[in-house]
């Protein structure tokens, strides 16, 4: 997929995970933010956790046994939506 400016998604992920070596730091940061978001019921932290997990999920989805892994961050996005709706209804009452 081409992104405006001549960059493609494979190139960006290659720089993030390969050149910069952010595979494990992104994975650890996403787990920490996921646990923190569950404890605090924060939709912002849950969404941040999904964003941090996406490069690792995209990388694993390239392997034949794990094509479904790219959809794992959607679980966190759905939880973020649920947390947002719960917080919104709490603030209205």
Helices and strands as residue ranges (DSSP letters): E 2-3, E 7-8, H 9-13, I 14-19, H 23-40, H 43-60, G 64-71, H 72-92
